[in-house]
Amino acid sequence: HNWFASHGWSAHPHQLDMARRADAPALLLIAPTGGGKTLAGFLPTLAELADGGHDGLHTIYVSPLKALAADIRRNLSRPVAEMELPIRVEDRTGDTSATQKKRQRTDPPHILLTTPESLALLLSYEDAPTMFAGVSRVIVDEIHALAESKRGDQLMLSLAELQGLCPGLRRVGL
């Protein structure tokens, strides 16, 4: 609330609703472009990570476009920095360096922004149970762009695998 107020903004009703329903096992948010959907999806994560008590990967954000994942990293970095939150946000796509990919497997960020293909690859590694052990939430953006496609089928298989590794996983579709 203070961060919104410091910018002269007030949270949209759907953003407040997403924060209130943070423990729901699955949520779908449909809102117009520019309506703050992505931030609404991340608000529960930011609140849960604000105290700095979580080690490792907490939230996975999946986008059909690697460029969108990069934009979200930039956009999410602003509130994280301005609120001085102890949260590390990184993306992982085909463009991520081999060095960073290797480090992410042993020292994952709190929030990982990725694509369906990169998520599937991460889940195929032998150390996936260790990497994904602390995941609490997965956010799938532009979910309509993945529906009824081979990429969407691949993502659904990956989410089923992730749910098996993280039984309390909460899912958010935007």
C-alpha positions in Angstrom: 0.0 0.0 0.0 2.8 2.4 0.9 4.5 1.8 -2.5 1.4 2.5 -4.4 0.7 5.6 -2.4 4.3 6.9 -2.9 3.6 7.0 -6.6 0.2 8.6 -6.2 -1.5 5.4 -7.3 -4.1 3.2 -5.7 -4.3 -0.5 -6.3 -6.9 -1.8 -8.7 -9.6 -4.0 -7.1 -8.3 -7.1 -9.0 -4.8 -6.5 -7.6 -6.2 -6.3 -4.0 -8.3 -9.4 -4.7 -5.3 -11.4 -5.9 -3.4 -10.4 -2.8 -6.3 -11.4 -0.5 -6.6 -14.7 -2.3 -2.9 -15.5 -2.2 -3.4 -19.0 -0.7 -5.9 -20.1 -3.3 -4.6 -23.2 -5.2 -5.5 -21.7 -8.6 -6.5 -18.3 -9.9 -7.3 -16.9 -13.3 -7.2 -13.1 -13.8 -8.7 -11.6 -16.9 -8.2 -7.8 -17.1 -7.6 -5.3 -19.9 -4.1 -4.5 -21.2 -2.5 -2.0 -19.0 -4.7 -3.0 -16.0 -1.8 -4.2 -13.8 -2.4 -7.9 -14.3 1.2 -8.9 -14.1 1.8 -6.9 -10.9 -1.4 -8.4 -9.5 0.0 -11.9 -10.1 3.3 -11.0 -8.4 1.8 -9.1 -5.3 1.4 -12.3 -3.2 5.0 -13.3 -4.0 6.4 -9.9 -3.1 4.5 -10.0 0.2 5.6 -13.5 1.0 9.3 -12.7 0.2 9.4 -9.3 1.8 10.8 -10.6 5.1 13.8 -12.2 3.5 13.1 -15.6 5.1 12.9 -17.7 1.9 16.0 -19.3 0.4 15.9 -20.4 -3.2 13.3 -20.5 -5.8 9.8 -19.3 -4.7 7.9 -18.2 -7.9 8.2 -19.3 -11.5 6.8 -16.9 -14.1 6.2 -18.5 -17.6 5.7 -16.4 -20.7 5.2 -17.5 -24.3 7.7 -14.9 -25.4 11.3 -14.5 -24.1 11.1 -10.8 -24.8 8.1 -10.5 -22.5 10.0 -12.3 -19.7 12.8 -9.7 -20.1 10.3 -6.9 -20.0 8.8 -8.3 -16.9 12.2 -8.6 -15.2 12.8 -4.8 -15.9 9.2 -3.9 -14.7 9.4 -6.1 -11.6 12.9 -4.8 -10.7 11.4 -1.3 -10.0 9.0 -2.2 -7.2 11.6 -4.6 -5.7 14.3 -2.0 -5.7 12.0 0.9 -4.5 10.6 -1.2 -1.6 14.1 -2.5 -0.9 13.0 -6.1 -0.9 15.5 -8.8 -0.5 14.4 -10.5 -3.7 16.5 -11.7 -6.6 14.7 -11.8 -10.0 16.3 -13.4 -13.0 15.2 -14.7 -16.4 16.1 -17.9 -18.1 15.6 -18.3 -21.8 17.6 -19.5 -24.8 19.6 -16.3 -24.6 20.8 -16.8 -21.0 24.5 -17.4 -20.8 25.7 -20.9 -19.9 27.5 -19.6 -16.8 24.3 -18.0 -15.5 22.2 -21.1 -16.3 24.7 -23.3 -14.4 24.6 -20.9 -11.4 20.8 -20.8 -11.4 20.6 -24.5 -10.9 22.8 -24.4 -7.8 21.8 -21.0 -6.5 18.3 -20.2 -8.0 16.8 -16.7 -7.7 13.7 -16.1 -5.7 11.7 -15.4 -8.9 12.6 -17.1 -12.2 11.1 -15.7 -15.4 11.1 -18.2 -18.2 9.5 -19.8 -21.2 7.6 -23.1 -21.6 10.6 -24.7 -23.3 13.1 -23.6 -20.7 10.9 -24.8 -17.9 10.6 -28.2 -19.6 14.4 -28.4 -19.9 14.9 -27.4 -16.2 12.5 -30.1 -15.1 14.3 -32.7 -17.1 17.6 -32.3 -15.1 18.4 -34.8 -12.4 18.7 -32.1 -9.8 15.2 -30.6 -10.6 13.8 -31.9 -7.3 16.4 -29.9 -5.4 16.1 -26.7 -7.5 12.3 -26.7 -7.4 11.9 -27.8 -3.7 10.8 -24.4 -2.4 8.5 -23.3 -5.2 5.2 -22.0 -4.0 3.7 -20.3 -7.0 3.7 -20.5 -10.8 2.4 -17.6 -12.9 1.5 -18.2 -16.5 1.2 -15.0 -18.5 -0.7 -14.7 -21.8 -2.2 -18.1 -21.0 -4.6 -17.7 -23.9 -1.7 -17.6 -26.4 -0.6 -21.1 -25.2 -4.1 -22.7 -25.1 -4.7 -25.4 -27.8 -1.2 -25.5 -29.1 1.7 -27.9 -28.9 3.6 -25.3 -26.7 0.5 -25.2 -24.4 0.5 -29.0 -24.2 4.2 -29.0 -23.3 3.5 -26.4 -20.6 0.7 -28.4 -19.1 3.0 -31.5 -18.9 5.6 -29.3 -17.2 3.1 -27.9 -14.8 1.9 -31.4 -13.9 5.6 -32.4 -13.2 6.1 -29.3 -11.2 3.0 -30.0 -9.2 4.4 -33.4 -8.4 7.6 -31.9 -7.1 5.7 -29.1 -5.2 2.4 -30.5 -3.9 1.3 -27.2 -2.4 2.0 -25.3 -5.6 -0.4 -22.3 -6.3 -1.1 -21.6 -9.9 -2.0 -18.2 -11.4 -3.1 -17.7 -15.0 -3.1 -14.2 -16.5 
